Amino acid sequence: MGENGQPLARAVEIRRGPERMSKTIQMPALSPTMEEGTLAKWLVKEGDTVSSGDLLAEIETDKATMEFEAVDEGVIAKILVSEGSEGVKVGTVIAIIAEEGEDVEAAAASGGKPAPKADPVPAKAEAAAPAAAAPKADAVPAAPASSDKRVKASPLARRLAQSKGIDLAAVSGTGPNGRIVKSDLDGAKEGVAAPAAAPASAPAAKAEAATPAPAAASGAQDFGIPHEVVKLSGMRKTIARRLTESKQQVPHIYLTVDIQLDKLLKLRGELNAGLASRKVKLSVNDLLIKALGVALMEVPECNVQFAGDQMLQFKRADISVAVSIPGGLITPIVTGADGKGVAAISTEMKDLADRAKAGKLSPNEYQGGTASLSNMGMFGIKQFEAVINPPQGMIMAIGAGERRPYVVDDSLQIATVMSATGSFDHRAIDGADGARLMKAFKELIENPIGMLA
């Protein structure tokens, strides 16, 4: 076990030779669904002697960084995948260990060629590009004019000029530094493009085609605004993919209720006074986690997951809690929140959040969950609609508690009120069942003694 009790990954394959045995270290699968990862950092170098249990490297998945330890002793003969390499497939040989007494150079040579990095553009593809372009040079659409390559114009303006046959050299630009933009083409005369370049200009055209155009290739528009290109992390790629799938494939239905918090806040103060000797301080979020867990047990029709031609109905409430971390978002899970005391939830949540921000969660601590809770009240957000975290069936979005005019006991008073919005997968959860869950959640918070019984 590593720091904070986190399980350490192990993956060593033994390759038998005629006399000694060299060992190939492979990229481990740190979770059942992991297919690739990033070799974030090597903790050893070639020539180092290692023993069983020594840390070799840090492996980064889309959600956490885990330590990778040796299971045998020997000498690091060769490192095949450099640190920082992304997209390293599970099972890829990343290093070779030579046994004691084995010729290190021979062991290194027997390990084969280094695995290619997944992140950079393969050199093979770059080399093939000019060769492929040459026979098709005359198939490339003729430029509107040879002069428009010397004027400043946005990629969009160039494409429009080419399609309309407009000579950019005859257009005045109104963009930054005289750059021609789309609006400048509105009044331009069409069909005045210069003749297509003669075949003799093919080498120049080919050279220009080989010039990288990052903005056009990525689909972004270059408007001359100063910027920097930020490479997507594995976590950001996963967030983008999963949430896009959720909005495209999951029919969301949103239900909002206003909830009075005064009794909950009073109870929290009393509980914290009693827990002071145990150094436990409850947050409102801890009580909301408990309330959602109990509500899901009261309305089990919402504690479900859509699974194609069947549905999974869970017997306990494992609440995934959204935690903002550098570079993205992670949802550590409070398992069995319906059956845990609020002090236990508070202690567990603090530990999970601290380790989430340090990238030290193990996969079983953030994968799974039966429902999610996302609280943006601390940012002053009054109300929002959260995207369901697939394959879960619902997520509860919590807004800020604020002093508002509110009807209490048939009279208009000032009370502390928050808005909560449930997002439900309409394939699995009917609107009426979602409404019952929202009602149960509201009643538990407005009468919080009931959820502690």
Order of alpha helices (4+ residues) and beta strands (2+ residues): beta-beta-beta-beta-beta-beta-beta-beta-beta-alpha-alpha-alpha-alpha-alpha-alpha-beta-alpha-alpha-beta-beta-beta-beta-beta-beta-alpha-beta-beta-beta-beta-alpha-alpha
